[in-house]
Amino acid sequence: MSPEHPGLSRETLVVHGSSRSDQRTGALVPPLVLSATFAHGNEEQLAYSRDRSPTWELLETAVAQLEGAAGAVAFASGMAGIAAALDILPMRAEVVVAQDAYTGTRDLLSHLSSTGRLLARRVDVTAPAALEEIGDAAMVWLESMGNPLLSIPDLRAWAMAAHRQGAMLVVDNTLATPLLCRPLELGADLVAHSASKHLGGHSDLMLGVVAGRDPALVARLRQHRTRQGGCPGQLEAWLALRGMRTLAVRLSRQCQTAYFLARALTNTPRVREVHYPGLLTHPQHRLAEEQLEGGFGALLALELAVDAEAAERVCTSTRIWTNATSLGSVESLLERRGRWAGEEYLPEGLIRLSCGIENQEDLLEDLGRALAQVGAGPLA
Ligand SMILES: Cc1ncc(COP(=O)(O)O)c(C=O)c1O
């Protein structure tokens, strides 16, 4: 249920929350407003498209409703939103960040640390002792699901610990989406999304959204966007709105497929470990059951007992799965994560799978054949 729309579930809200049928024409699909400027004196008090745009505002309202936020601000990409959220902090403020946070976030924080703008400290956010390590940090930066090992931090415990120390908690909710997890309800101050992933859902746009509980904080983010110009394109915002209408059905199927594959690949030759929060073997499975609703996500990671070259061979010999980065889209993607700078800490044979909406048996068969080439998986 959504607190703003009692009686309406989020599955219904994703379909109707962003659509406002046009009174004059009856059009069900919101218009794509491309105008960069607006005639003074209009009813909506729109002036210039770097400040406000009717298309972004529909998207922002839809995300805010789903996250239970006071408001949301759309940005040109997930990273633009993340950069804006970090820029709220004063000079040389300290940020505690999940050690397995998205590489782009870690890279930005390292850069900001190297210039003296901020000071970043990486911690294992699944270790209870880390809750005592916030110290004088001004912000804690977590992801509702770590990537690619799908670690699950205890968001409620982190929110309490952060607030006790006077720090703000920001949660990147890209992997879980507000359908599976709502960090603001668990105490977070801001939620960040790369809408280029699940919310858009079709690998055809770059967009970010940051939502918050405090209207003053949301206003600061909006002001940041106007000043710095990190605003999204109108078409991208419109595509994200369109994509979000099918989020519930896509995600539900993707979660089912991920669970099916995780179970089918467990205890098969040369598969050292399947990382998926839905499995009993996942270190935070219990917490995942409590904190996530309706599924354990669309991503899983396969740790193969093979070298980098063999793992790359698996990734390049599938028919349906595409060897590409990114996640959360309708088509299934896989890649060896160790290929990226910043991911060297991962086992060289670790492959991340982002499940799409194809037939799950087809996906298993395709993957099984690719794995069998290196003596791994259910067909080996
Ligand atoms: C968890 C997470 N957050 C943020 C981002 C950055 O988003 P974008 O690529 O839209 O800038 C990504 C991109 O992969 C991501 O996976």
The ligand as a Gaussian input file, in Angstrom:
#p B3LYP/6-31G(d) Opt

LIG

0 1
 C       23.603000       1.059000      -8.483000
 C       23.906000       2.142000      -9.489000
 N       23.814000       3.413000      -9.121000
 C       24.080000       4.416000      -9.984000
 C       24.498000       4.151000     -11.275000
 C       24.821000       5.284000     -12.196000
 O       23.760000       5.540000     -13.034000
 P       23.897000       6.136000     -14.511000
 O       24.626000       5.127000     -15.335000
 O       22.478000       6.363000     -14.912000
 O       24.655000       7.409000     -14.380000
 C       24.600000       2.833000     -11.704000
 C       25.035000       2.522000     -13.081000
 O       25.365000       1.401000     -13.399000
 C       24.302000       1.794000     -10.786000
 O       24.401000       0.495000     -11.127000

